[in-house]
Amino acid sequence: MIGLLDPALFLPRSDQEVERDLSLVIRTCREHAIQLVPLDEYWRDLWTDFARPLEHQLGPSARRALQELRKRAETSTRYVPALALGAGKAWWAGFAQLFGHQALGVSWEEKIARATLRAVIADQDVVMLTRRMPGRNLVSHAAGGSTLEETTRWVLHVQPKGIGHRQILCVHHPRNLRERWTARFDWRLPSSSDGARYPFCPS
């Protein structure tokens, strides 16, 4: 399985939040044998524009998490063929929602879409390792003293030529792959048929 990294993972915030989010990505990769591959379509810009500037702002513990994530990718031996012209298409609505968001400063839709197509052609089992952000892919609902989190973008769609339509699951927690319905619902819900049918999420 190939994993792609959401640029929003590297937006500035507190050390605690950075370490929490990156540690979840690392844990997900370990538990599910996900390979991070430094694809040319997005990797260099990801580290130049986001990760390296963030690294300089972090304390030792959060910096170690970032460095471990980078090492996992840059020591990968997985070969992924270059993307050919006319290799396929992406459904732009999902990519625009996540990677055209104003928090990223510039549009990343095309870079991430091309990287996703390339990964799917090499290995049809691909996931997007994301950060959930209110107003981008997360809405919170408070009722009865509890807060439930609605994930508003949990899949991306691509159609590589000769392969056909593929859904790319967006995950932020290891449980999203153990129990895939949790990628769409609040991951803290119990593992039961009642929890899996919880009505607040959109169809």
N, CA, C and O of each residue as an XYZ file, in Angstrom:
812
protein
N       0.848     -1.194      0.000
C       0.000      0.000      0.000
C       0.883      1.244      0.000
O       1.858      1.322      0.748
N       0.536      2.211     -0.842
C       1.263      3.472     -0.907
C       0.462      4.554     -0.187
O      -0.753      4.653     -0.360
N       1.139      5.356      0.614
C       0.511      6.480      1.296
C       1.023      7.801      0.763
O       2.215      7.952      0.494
N       0.126      8.753      0.612
C       0.464     10.109      0.199
C       0.179     11.053      1.360
O      -0.764     10.838      2.123
N       0.985     12.088      1.492
C       0.869     13.007      2.627
C       0.143     14.291      2.247
O       0.435     14.913      1.226
N      -0.787     14.663      3.072
C      -1.537     15.909      2.953
C      -0.633     17.078      3.350
O      -0.084     17.063      4.452
N      -0.455     18.092      2.494
C       0.364     19.251      2.879
C      -0.086     19.925      4.165
O       0.728     20.522      4.869
N      -1.378     19.836      4.481
C      -1.886     20.484      5.690
C      -1.295     19.888      6.964
O      -1.366     20.515      8.021
N      -0.715     18.696      6.889
C      -0.031     18.129      8.050
C       1.127     19.004      8.505
O       1.558     18.916      9.654
N       1.634     19.850      7.608
C       2.836     20.622      7.879
C       2.560     22.121      8.006
O       3.478     22.934      7.907
N       1.303     22.481      8.225
C       0.991     23.878      8.497
C       1.377     24.219      9.937
O       1.266     23.365     10.817
N       1.829     25.455     10.196
C       2.270     25.830     11.551
C       1.135     25.750     12.568
O       0.007     26.168     12.306
N       1.463     25.207     13.725
C       0.568     25.136     14.884
C       1.426     24.731     16.074
O       2.652     24.711     15.968
N       0.817     24.413     17.183
C       1.592     24.097     18.379
C       2.388     22.808     18.183
O       2.002     21.938     17.402
N       3.498     22.702     18.901
C       4.301     21.483     18.857
C       3.470     20.252     19.206
O       3.619     19.200     18.584
N       2.598     20.384     20.200
C       1.801     19.243     20.642
C       0.900     18.737     19.525
O       0.754     17.530     19.332
N       0.298     19.668     18.792
C      -0.578     19.266     17.694
C       0.205     18.634     16.556
O      -0.225     17.633     15.983
N       1.354     19.215     16.227
C       2.181     18.648     15.166
C       2.618     17.237     15.533
O       2.494     16.314     14.728
N       3.125     17.071     16.740
C       3.607     15.757     17.172
C       2.472     14.738     17.189
O       2.659     13.594     16.774
N       1.310     15.141     17.661
C       0.155     14.230     17.683
C      -0.209     13.776     16.275
O      -0.369     12.581     16.025
N      -0.340     14.729     15.355
C      -0.780     14.400     14.000
C       0.252     13.564     13.253
O      -0.105     12.593     12.586
N       1.521     13.930     13.356
C       2.554     13.176     12.638
C       2.763     11.801     13.260
O       3.038     10.834     12.549
N       2.636     11.709     14.575
C       2.764     10.408     15.231
C       1.651      9.465     14.803
O       1.882      8.264     14.664
N       0.453      9.985     14.594
C      -0.640      9.154     14.100
C      -0.351      8.659     12.685
O      -0.646      7.510     12.355
N       0.226      9.524     11.849
C       0.598      9.103     10.501
C       1.636      7.982     10.565
O       1.508      6.970      9.876
N       2.652      8.167     11.389
C       3.710      7.151     11.514
C       3.134      5.839     12.028
O       3.466      4.765     11.526
N       2.275      5.936     13.025
C       1.660      4.726     13.589
C       0.798      4.023     12.547
O       0.813      2.795     12.458
N       0.054      4.783     11.766
C      -0.775      4.194     10.716
C       0.087      3.476      9.689
O      -0.250      2.378      9.247
N       1.200      4.097      9.311
C       2.109      3.464      8.348
C       2.671      2.160      8.898
O       2.761      1.165      8.179
N       3.044      2.167     10.158
C       3.611      0.964     10.767
C       2.583     -0.159     10.845
O       2.864     -1.296     10.466
N       1.395      0.165     11.337
C       0.389     -0.868     11.574
C      -0.147     -1.473     10.286
O      -0.573     -2.628     10.272
N      -0.129     -0.703      9.208
C      -0.761     -1.167      7.966
C       0.229     -1.312      6.812
O      -0.172     -1.403      5.651
N       1.512     -1.331      7.133
C       2.564     -1.541      6.118
C       2.422     -0.577      4.945
O       2.526     -0.969      3.782
N       2.184      0.685      5.272
C       2.056      1.721      4.247
C       3.436      2.254      3.888
O       4.237      2.588      4.761
N       3.694      2.325      2.606
C       4.965      2.861      2.127
C       4.776      4.309      1.687
O       3.900      4.614      0.879
N       5.596      5.181      2.220
C       5.633      6.569      1.756
C       6.696      6.656      0.665
O       7.847      6.273      0.878
N       6.312      7.151     -0.486
C       7.229      7.237     -1.628
C       7.368      8.705     -2.017
O       6.356      9.375     -2.222
N       8.595      9.227     -2.126
C       8.786     10.654     -2.456
C       8.565     10.931     -3.945
O       9.517     11.119     -4.702
N       7.308     10.953     -4.343
C       6.967     11.148     -5.751
C       7.274     12.577     -6.185
O       6.961     13.534     -5.477
N       7.891     12.709     -7.358
C       8.325     14.019     -7.849
C       7.184     15.015     -7.976
O       7.391     16.219     -7.830
N       5.982     14.522     -8.249
C       4.850     15.418     -8.496
C       4.569     16.361     -7.334
O       4.025     17.448     -7.529
N       4.941     15.942     -6.121
C       4.598     16.800     -4.983
C       5.649     16.839     -3.882
O       5.647     17.766     -3.072
N       6.537     15.870     -3.832
C       7.381     15.699     -2.646
C       8.334     16.871     -2.410
O       8.402     17.394     -1.297
N       9.060     17.282     -3.429
C      10.045     18.355     -3.234
C       9.371     19.641     -2.781
O       9.854     20.309     -1.866
N       8.255     19.993     -3.418
C       7.537     21.211     -3.027
C       6.957     21.079     -1.619
O       6.918     22.054     -0.868
N       6.510     19.877     -1.261
C       5.977     19.656      0.076
C       7.014     20.003      1.140
O       6.702     20.673      2.125
N       8.248     19.543      0.936
C       9.281     19.791      1.934
C       9.857     21.194      1.843
O      10.207     21.784      2.865
N       9.962     21.733      0.649
C      10.484     23.089      0.499
C       9.512     24.128      1.052
O       9.910     25.044      1.771
N       8.231     23.973      0.707
C       7.241     25.005      1.044
C       6.667     24.866      2.449
O       6.286     25.865      3.059
N       6.600     23.648      2.969
C       5.897     23.429      4.230
C       6.762     22.780      5.308
O       6.957     23.356      6.378
N       7.278     21.587      5.031
C       7.892     20.802      6.101
C       9.187     21.407      6.616
O       9.398     21.455      7.828
N      10.054     21.869      5.733
C      11.333     22.420      6.197
C      11.126     23.694      7.009
O      11.719     23.811      8.082
N      10.309     24.666      6.555
C      10.064     25.832      7.410
C       9.444     25.467      8.758
O       9.780     26.064      9.781
N       8.536     24.481      8.756
C       7.932     24.063     10.022
C       8.975     23.450     10.940
O       8.971     23.702     12.145
N       9.868     22.647     10.376
C      10.885     21.958     11.176
C      11.705     22.941     11.997
O      12.048     22.651     13.143
N      12.024     24.098     11.428
C      12.831     25.094     12.126
C      12.098     25.710     13.325
O      12.727     26.285     14.214
N      10.776     25.587     13.344
C       9.985     26.192     14.421
C       9.691     25.226     15.561
O       9.200     25.642     16.611
N       9.984     23.941     15.370
C       9.549     22.916     16.314
C      10.568     22.651     17.409
O      11.771     22.834     17.221
N      10.063     22.215     18.554
C      10.921     21.714     19.616
C      11.414     20.316     19.288
O      11.005     19.740     18.281
N      12.292     19.758     20.127
C      12.954     18.494     19.807
C      12.014     17.323     19.543
O      12.229     16.571     18.592
N      10.975     17.150     20.361
C      10.114     15.979     20.238
C       9.311     16.010     18.942
O       9.260     15.017     18.216
N       8.682     17.151     18.649
C       7.912     17.274     17.411
C       8.823     17.200     16.196
O       8.444     16.644     15.165
N      10.028     17.763     16.314
C      10.974     17.706     15.196
C      11.367     16.263     14.881
O      11.516     15.899     13.715
N      11.533     15.451     15.912
C      11.880     14.049     15.687
C      10.789     13.315     14.913
O      11.080     12.497     14.040
N       9.533     13.613     15.238
C       8.423     12.983     14.509
C       8.458     13.369     13.043
O       8.267     12.522     12.170
N       8.701     14.647     12.768
C       8.787     15.099     11.379
C       9.955     14.429     10.658
O       9.815     13.997      9.514
N      11.089     14.344     11.314
C      12.266     13.737     10.696
C      12.067     12.251     10.449
O      12.538     11.721      9.443
N      11.375     11.575     11.354
C      11.095     10.154     11.139
C      10.187      9.952      9.936
O      10.374      9.017      9.157
N       9.215     10.822      9.792
C       8.308     10.729      8.647
C       9.075     10.909      7.342
O       8.883     10.153      6.389
N       9.941     11.912      7.308
C      10.742     12.145      6.102
C      11.649     10.954      5.804
O      11.794     10.551      4.650
N      12.252     10.396      6.840
C      13.161      9.267      6.649
C      12.432      8.058      6.092
O      12.975      7.334      5.258
N      11.191      7.831      6.553
C      10.416      6.695      6.053
C      10.242      6.768      4.543
O      10.278      5.749      3.855
N      10.055      7.978      4.035
C       9.864      8.133      2.590
C      11.185      8.101      1.839
O      11.311      7.428      0.816
N      12.159      8.826      2.345
C      13.387      8.991      1.579
C      14.276      7.752      1.607
O      15.240      7.672      0.846
N      13.969      6.786      2.468
C      14.687      5.510      2.447
C      13.871      4.418      1.754
O      14.268      3.253      1.746
N      12.739      4.794      1.179
C      11.904      3.825      0.480
C      12.624      3.301     -0.763
O      13.260      4.057     -1.497
N      12.512      2.013     -0.976
C      13.095      1.395     -2.174
C      12.015      1.053     -3.196
O      12.294      0.406     -4.206
N      10.792      1.484     -2.938
C       9.676      1.170     -3.835
C       9.831      1.933     -5.149
O       9.977      3.155     -5.147
N       9.801      1.212     -6.265
C       9.880      1.844     -7.578
C       8.473      2.144     -8.070
O       7.609      1.268     -8.098
N       8.257      3.392     -8.458
C       6.972      3.816     -8.999
C       7.237      4.442    -10.370
O       7.867      5.497    -10.441
N       6.780      3.830    -11.445
C       7.052      4.370    -12.785
C       6.549      5.796    -12.946
O       5.581      6.205    -12.304
N       7.218      6.540    -13.807
C       6.817      7.918    -14.083
C       5.414      7.949    -14.679
O       4.965      6.981    -15.292
N       4.738      9.064    -14.490
C       3.377      9.232    -14.995
C       3.422      9.638    -16.468
O       4.043     10.637    -16.830
N       2.766      8.864    -17.295
C       2.743      9.145    -18.731
C       1.690     10.197    -19.051
O       0.765     10.419    -18.270
N       1.835     10.840    -20.200
C       0.820     11.772    -20.673
C      -0.485     11.024    -20.901
O      -0.489      9.897    -21.396
N      -1.603     11.668    -20.531
C      -2.902     11.037    -20.716
C      -3.111      9.819    -19.841
O      -3.822      8.889    -20.222
N      -2.485      9.820    -18.655
C      -2.535      8.642    -17.787
C      -3.886      8.442    -17.115
O      -4.167      7.359    -16.602
N      -4.715      9.459    -17.111
C      -6.013      9.325    -16.463
C      -6.540     10.672    -16.025
O      -6.021     11.718    -16.416
N      -7.586     10.635    -15.203
C      -8.190     11.882    -14.752
C      -8.562     11.780    -13.285
O      -8.625     10.690    -12.718
N      -8.807     12.925    -12.684
C      -9.228     13.009    -11.292
C     -10.528     13.788    -11.214
O     -10.786     14.663    -12.041
N     -11.351     13.467    -10.215
C     -12.552     14.243     -9.943
C     -12.127     15.437     -9.091
O     -11.727     15.273     -7.938
N     -12.216     16.639     -9.665
C     -11.581     17.808     -9.060
C     -12.272     18.312     -7.802
O     -11.645     18.989     -6.988
N     -13.552     17.994     -7.626
C     -14.255     18.540     -6.453
C     -13.565     18.134     -5.154
O     -13.342     18.973     -4.281
N     -13.227     16.858     -5.021
C     -12.581     16.395     -3.794
C     -11.194     16.950     -3.618
O     -10.830     17.365     -2.517
N     -10.401     16.968     -4.690
C      -9.050     17.507     -4.606
C      -9.080     19.001     -4.305
O      -8.234     19.509     -3.569
N     -10.066     19.709     -4.881
C     -10.176     21.152     -4.623
C     -10.549     21.420     -3.175
O     -10.036     22.359     -2.565
N     -11.446     20.598     -2.614
C     -11.866     20.808     -1.230
C     -10.683     20.675     -0.276
O     -10.544     21.472      0.652
N      -9.840     19.685     -0.494
C      -8.723     19.445      0.415
C      -7.498     20.284      0.087
O      -6.868     20.847      0.982
N      -7.160     20.368     -1.187
C      -5.846     20.894     -1.558
C      -5.904     22.248     -2.270
O      -4.872     22.798     -2.654
N      -7.097     22.771     -2.440
C      -7.255     24.130     -2.923
C      -7.641     25.070     -1.796
O      -7.951     26.237     -2.032
N      -7.622     24.563     -0.571
C      -8.048     25.341      0.599
C      -7.103     26.517      0.819
O      -5.893     26.402      0.623
N      -7.669     27.640      1.225
C      -6.904     28.873      1.378
C      -5.776     28.741      2.405
O      -4.793     29.478      2.334
N      -5.904     27.813      3.355
C      -4.858     27.650      4.365
C      -3.529     27.233      3.753
O      -2.473     27.497      4.329
N      -3.567     26.584      2.590
C      -2.328     26.139      1.944
C      -1.645     27.261      1.172
O      -0.494     27.120      0.759
N      -2.339     28.363      0.978
C      -1.729     29.517      0.321
C      -1.818     29.472     -1.186
O      -2.223     30.454     -1.808
N      -1.448     28.356     -1.788
C      -1.542     28.182     -3.232
C      -2.247     26.865     -3.500
O      -2.332     26.007     -2.622
N      -2.748     26.710     -4.710
C      -3.489     25.520     -5.074
C      -2.563     24.313     -5.240
O      -1.553     24.368     -5.942
N      -2.934     23.244     -4.583
C      -2.176     21.993     -4.674
C      -2.957     20.897     -5.384
O      -2.498     19.756     -5.434
N      -4.135     21.216     -5.938
C      -4.969     20.165     -6.519
C      -4.235     19.354     -7.580
O      -4.241     18.124     -7.542
N      -3.610     20.041     -8.519
C      -3.005     19.326     -9.642
C      -1.814     18.480     -9.192
O      -1.652     17.346     -9.641
N      -0.987     19.026     -8.311
C       0.172     18.266     -7.835
C      -0.263     16.972     -7.150
O       0.270     15.898     -7.431
N      -1.231     17.088     -6.254
C      -1.660     15.916     -5.502
C      -2.432     14.951     -6.408
O      -2.301     13.735     -6.270
N      -3.226     15.482     -7.322
C      -3.965     14.603     -8.239
C      -3.003     13.791     -9.098
O      -3.215     12.596     -9.299
N      -1.959     14.419     -9.602
C      -0.992     13.703    -10.429
C      -0.227     12.660     -9.601
O       0.011     11.547    -10.070
N       0.151     13.016     -8.388
C       0.819     12.047     -7.517
C      -0.101     10.868     -7.211
O       0.346      9.721     -7.170
N      -1.375     11.149     -6.998
C      -2.337     10.090     -6.702
C      -2.502      9.156     -7.893
O      -2.492      7.936     -7.728
N      -2.652      9.711     -9.085
C      -2.753      8.879    -10.284
C      -1.521      7.988    -10.432
O      -1.639      6.795    -10.713
N      -0.365      8.563    -10.244
C       0.877      7.791    -10.389
C       0.930      6.649     -9.376
O       1.315      5.531     -9.718
N       0.544      6.928     -8.137
C       0.568      5.890     -7.101
C      -0.436      4.786     -7.406
O      -0.128      3.607     -7.228
N      -1.628      5.149     -7.863
C      -2.663      4.148     -8.154
C      -2.234      3.252     -9.309
O      -2.486      2.048     -9.281
N      -1.596      3.817    -10.314
C      -1.129      3.015    -11.443
C      -0.070      2.007    -10.982
O      -0.005      0.891    -11.498
N       0.754      2.404    -10.013
C       1.798      1.513     -9.508
C       1.263      0.493     -8.511
O       1.754     -0.634     -8.449
N       0.265      0.881     -7.738
C      -0.262      0.024     -6.676
C      -1.691      0.472     -6.423
O      -1.914      1.566     -5.904
N      -2.661     -0.358     -6.782
C      -4.051      0.082     -6.738
C      -4.548      0.333     -5.324
O      -5.634      0.884     -5.143
N      -3.770     -0.062     -4.312
C      -4.163      0.188     -2.926
C      -3.392      1.405     -2.417
O      -2.228      1.297     -2.032
N      -4.051      2.559     -2.420
C      -3.423      3.838     -2.084
C      -4.310      4.554     -1.065
O      -5.536      4.507     -1.163
N      -3.684      5.218     -0.085
C      -4.433      6.014      0.873
C      -3.823      7.412      0.964
O      -2.628      7.602      0.737
N      -4.667      8.377      1.298
C      -4.234      9.744      1.553
C      -4.206      9.940      3.069
O      -5.230      9.805      3.739
N      -3.037     10.254      3.597
C      -2.861     10.471      5.039
C      -3.104     11.951      5.313
O      -2.293     12.797      4.936
N      -4.200     12.259      5.959
C      -4.688     13.632      6.022
C      -4.659     14.210      7.431
O      -4.531     13.505      8.432
N      -4.786     15.527      7.450
C      -5.068     16.252      8.691
C      -6.475     16.800      8.580
O      -6.837     17.404      7.570
N      -7.267     16.588      9.617
C      -8.627     17.127      9.606
C      -8.609     18.551     10.141
O      -8.001     18.836     11.172
N      -9.287     19.437      9.420
C      -9.322     20.855      9.773
C     -10.747     21.375      9.617
O     -11.363     21.167      8.572
N     -11.285     22.053     10.644
C     -12.618     22.641     10.524
C     -12.679     23.586      9.316
O     -11.768     24.378      9.076
N     -13.770     23.477      8.575
C     -13.942     24.308      7.397
C     -13.312     23.735      6.150
O     -13.533     24.241      5.049
N     -12.530     22.684      6.311
C     -11.912     22.041      5.154
C     -12.475     20.627      4.966
O     -13.033     20.311      3.916
N     -12.325     19.797      5.972
C     -12.858     18.433      5.889
C     -13.407     17.946      7.228
O     -13.479     16.744      7.480
N     -13.791     18.886      8.074
C     -14.293     18.523      9.396
C     -15.337     19.528      9.868
O     -15.154     20.740      9.761
N     -16.450     18.984     10.399
C     -17.481     19.789     11.047
C     -17.798     19.123     12.377
O     -17.975     17.907     12.440
N     -17.870     19.921     13.442
C     -18.200     19.380     14.764
C     -19.659     19.657     15.097
O     -20.187     20.726     14.792
N     -20.301     18.677     15.727
C     -21.699     18.785     16.138
C     -21.763     18.558     17.643
O     -21.365     17.501     18.133
N     -22.265     19.553     18.378
C     -22.386     19.443     19.829
C     -23.849     19.232     20.193
O     -24.726     19.966     19.737
N     -24.102     18.216     21.026
C     -25.459     17.949     21.504
C     -25.374     17.089     22.753
O     -24.569     16.160     22.827
N     -26.201     17.401     23.721
C     -26.299     16.581     24.924
C     -24.995     16.422     25.683
O     -24.743     15.373     26.276
N     -24.171     17.448     25.668
C     -22.905     17.379     26.394
C     -21.808     16.632     25.671
O     -20.724     16.453     26.228
N     -22.052     16.186     24.437
C     -21.046     15.473     23.651
C     -20.799     16.207     22.346
O     -21.648     16.958     21.867
N     -19.629     15.978     21.783
C     -19.293     16.543     20.481
C     -18.921     15.412     19.537
O     -18.055     14.593     19.848
N     -19.571     15.369     18.395
C     -19.268     14.388     17.364
C     -18.652     15.103     16.171
O     -19.039     16.221     15.830
N     -17.693     14.446     15.548
C     -16.962     15.047     14.436
C     -17.381     14.409     13.116
O     -17.256     13.200     12.924
N     -17.878     15.242     12.221
C     -18.299     14.787     10.898
C     -17.165     15.009      9.902
O     -16.727     16.143      9.706
N     -16.697     13.957      9.284
C     -15.676     14.071      8.243
C     -16.378     14.341      6.922
O     -17.143     13.502      6.446
N     -16.131     15.485      6.332
C     -16.880     15.884      5.142
C     -16.195     15.496      3.833
O     -16.795     15.618      2.765
N     -14.958     15.035      3.901
C     -14.282     14.524      2.710
C     -13.451     13.324      3.128
O     -12.392     13.481      3.736
N     -13.919     12.140      2.810
C     -13.244     10.920      3.248
C     -12.748     10.058      2.087
O     -12.047      9.070      2.306
N     -13.104     10.424      0.858
C     -12.550      9.737     -0.307
C     -12.223     10.746     -1.402
O     -12.825     11.815     -1.490
N     -11.255     10.376     -2.229
C     -10.941     11.089     -3.458
C     -11.159     10.114     -4.616
O     -11.080      8.899     -4.436
N     -11.428     10.645     -5.784
C     -11.744      9.792     -6.930
C     -10.778     10.064     -8.075
O     -10.546     11.213     -8.451
N     -10.217      8.985     -8.625
C      -9.382      9.081     -9.822
C      -9.772      7.957    -10.770
O     -10.369      6.957    -10.372
N      -9.422      8.146    -12.017
C      -9.689      7.119    -13.030
C      -8.474      6.972    -13.932
O      -8.404      7.612    -14.981
N      -7.515      6.139    -13.540
C      -6.349      5.904    -14.388
C      -6.757      5.169    -15.674
O      -7.614      4.285    -15.656
N      -6.142      5.545    -16.754
C      -6.434      4.917    -18.045
C      -6.102      3.434    -17.980
O      -5.015      3.048    -17.550
N      -7.048      2.608    -18.411
C      -6.839      1.175    -18.427
C      -7.098      0.481    -17.113
O      -7.063     -0.748    -17.054
N      -7.358      1.233    -16.050
C      -7.623      0.641    -14.730
C      -9.069      0.889    -14.314
O      -9.723      0.006    -13.760
N      -9.561      2.091    -14.583
C     -10.925      2.421    -14.209
C     -10.996      3.194    -12.906
O      -9.977      3.496    -12.285
N     -12.213      3.505    -12.505
C     -12.451      4.360    -11.341
C     -11.919      3.722    -10.062
O     -12.120      2.534     -9.809
N     -11.230      4.544     -9.257
C     -10.736      4.111     -7.957
C     -11.060      5.173     -6.915
O     -10.970      6.372     -7.182
N     -11.436      4.719     -5.728
C     -11.631      5.609     -4.588
C     -10.396      5.545     -3.705
O      -9.903      4.464     -3.384
N      -9.903      6.713     -3.317
C      -8.744      6.818     -2.437
C      -9.251      7.231     -1.063
O      -9.780      8.330     -0.896
N      -9.091      6.356     -0.087
C      -9.562      6.642      1.260
C      -8.664      7.680      1.920
O      -7.439      7.589      1.841
N      -9.272      8.665      2.569
C      -8.538      9.676      3.329
C      -8.559      9.241      4.794
O      -9.629      9.110      5.387
N      -7.390      9.020      5.374
C      -7.316      8.504      6.740
C      -6.493      9.441      7.610
O      -5.582     10.117      7.132
N      -6.827      9.472      8.889
C      -6.063     10.296      9.836
C      -5.709      9.521     11.096
O      -4.996     10.029     11.961
N      -6.212      8.274     11.203
C      -6.019      7.477     12.406
C      -5.897      6.015     11.987
O      -6.552      5.608     11.028
N      -5.077      5.206     12.674
C      -4.943      3.793     12.287
C      -6.274      3.050     12.220
O      -6.439      2.139     11.409
N      -7.220      3.436     13.070
C      -8.510      2.738     13.076
C      -9.255      2.919     11.758
O     -10.077      2.076     11.399
N      -8.983      4.007     11.028
C      -9.661      4.225      9.755
C      -9.405      3.105      8.758
O     -10.211      2.888      7.853
N      -8.292      2.390      8.911
C      -8.005      1.266      8.027
C      -8.410     -0.069      8.639
O      -8.747     -1.000      7.908
N      -8.383     -0.179      9.961
C      -8.868     -1.400     10.609
C     -10.374     -1.537     10.423
O     -10.880     -2.625     10.148
N     -11.084     -0.420     10.578
C     -12.535     -0.369     10.413
C     -12.837      0.817      9.508
O     -12.967      1.951      9.970
N     -12.945      0.542      8.227
C     -12.910      1.625      7.235
C     -14.093      2.573      7.317
O     -14.007      3.697      6.822
N     -15.191      2.154      7.926
C     -16.313      3.074      8.063
C     -15.952      4.271      8.929
O     -16.591      5.318      8.826
N     -14.930      4.138      9.790
C     -14.579      5.251     10.674
C     -13.897      6.395      9.946
O     -13.774      7.486     10.504
N     -13.446      6.175      8.704
C     -12.883      7.282      7.934
C     -13.951      8.324      7.634
O     -13.665      9.512      7.487
N     -15.181      7.852      7.548
C     -16.300      8.727      7.228
C     -16.974      9.265      8.491
O     -17.459     10.396      8.516
N     -16.997      8.453      9.518
C     -17.673      8.810     10.763
C     -16.644      9.237     11.808
O     -15.438      9.164     11.572
N     -17.124      9.673     12.939
C     -16.251      9.983     14.067
C     -15.535      8.703     14.482
O     -16.187      7.715     14.819
N     -14.207      8.706     14.461
C     -13.444      7.481     14.705
C     -13.607      6.956     16.133
O     -13.272      5.806     16.417
N     -14.126      7.804     17.032
C     -14.290      7.392     18.423
C     -15.575      6.606     18.674
O     -15.768      6.077     19.769
N     -16.451      6.523     17.680
C     -17.697      5.779     17.864
C     -17.412      4.295     18.112
O     -16.420      3.764     17.612
N     -18.270      3.629     18.874
C     -18.031      2.211     19.179
C     -18.165      1.338     17.945
O     -18.832      1.708     16.979
N     -17.525      0.175     17.983
C     -17.590     -0.779     16.876
C     -18.864     -1.596     17.003
O     -18.862     -2.685     17.577
N     -19.952     -1.060     16.463
C     -21.228     -1.769     16.493
C     -22.019     -1.352     15.278
O     -21.735     -0.317     14.675
N     -22.995     -2.131     14.916
C     -23.818     -1.786     13.751
C     -24.559     -0.484     13.993
O     -24.792      0.279     13.056
N     -24.943     -0.213     15.273
C     -25.607      1.052     15.571
C     -24.657      2.216     15.350
O     -25.046      3.232     14.774
N     -23.390      2.077     15.810
C     -22.421      3.136     15.612
C     -22.127      3.361     14.155
O     -21.985      4.502     13.715
N     -22.032      2.280     13.394
C     -21.692      2.403     11.980
C     -22.797      3.055     11.183
O     -22.560      3.555     10.084
N     -24.042      3.058     11.739
C     -25.154      3.674     11.021
C     -25.483      5.047     11.602
O     -26.557      5.588     11.337
N     -24.579      5.611     12.385
C     -24.895      6.879     13.048
C     -25.333      7.911     12.016
O     -24.646      8.095     11.011
N     -26.469      8.594     12.240
C     -27.124      9.315     11.160
C     -26.589     10.698     10.808
O     -27.065     11.292      9.840
N     -25.619     11.241     11.548
C     -25.315     12.659     11.277
C     -24.473     12.871     10.038
O     -24.417     13.993      9.535
N     -23.807     11.828      9.516
C     -22.929     12.029      8.365
C     -23.704     12.015      7.070
O     -24.730     11.342      6.971
N     -23.231     12.754      6.063
C     -23.932     12.799      4.783
C     -23.769     11.513      4.014
O     -22.844     10.743      4.272
N     -24.649     11.277      3.080
C     -24.551     10.089      2.238
C     -23.554     10.302      1.121
O     -23.338      9.404      0.307
